[in-house]
Amino acid sequence: MTALFLPSIEVKGRRIGYARVSTQDQKLRMQLDALKAAECERIFKDHGVSGGKASRPGLDRALKTLQRGDALVVLKLDRLGRSVQHLSDLLVRFGNEGIHFCSLAEGINTTTPGGKLVYHLFAAFAEFQRDIIRENTVLGLEAAKQRGARVGRPRLLDINEILEGHRHVTQFGIPIGKVAERLDVSHATLTRGFKWAGLTRLN
C-alpha cells in the first residue's frame, strides 16, 4: 500500500483519515494500512455501514473533528460519498471551510495547485445536479397540471427554497434545524422537502 502514499500532502493542520466497509465480513485492514502510510494522525472508521445510509457515525465524527488547514484522507472516493451528489456537496463544503482532501487510489490531492481544480469541478457538478432536479420538478408539475392530475395541496416550500436549503445544510454545514428556522418551516417540513426532491443530507 505504500505505493499509494502521496508525499506531497503538505498541510498546516492534521491529516485525518477515514475508512469504511459496507459489511461486517469485509476487512478495514487495507484501508487502515494505506491511511497509516499516509501518516494520518487520527483515523475514523465505519465498519459494516452501507454507503447509502444517511448517518455514518465514523464519518460524522471525522467531519466534526476537521478544522481549517486539516486534510481528510481516504483510500478511494467511494469510501466517502454515498452518492455523487453527496460527494460533490461534501467536497464543496471542504473547500468552503479551508479543508483539504486526498484520495490515494485516484491520486486526488487538493494540497497541490492542480488538485485545487477538483473542488471547482465538483462544485460545478453539484450545481448541475441541482439544475437538473429543478428543471425536472418544474416540468413534472407542469405536465401533471396539463393532464388535469391532482398535485395535492400547495407545499410550504417551493423547489428553489428546498434546493437552497439543501445547499446550506450540505455545503456550509449549517444544522437543518437552523436552516428550517430561516425558511420559517419546521425541521420535519424541510426534511420532507429534501425527500420529495430526491436529495440526500449530511446532518
Secondary structure, DSSP 8 states (H G I E B T S, - for coil): -GGG--TT---SS-EEEEEEESSTTS--HHHHHHHHHTT-SEEEEEES--TT-S--HHHHHHHHH--TT-EEEESSGGGT-SSHHHHHHHHHHHHHTT-EEEETTTTEETTSTTTHHHHHHHHHHHHHHHHHHHHHHHHHHHHHHHTT----S--SS-HHHHHHHHHHHHHH---HHHHHHHTTS-HHHHHHHHHHTT-----
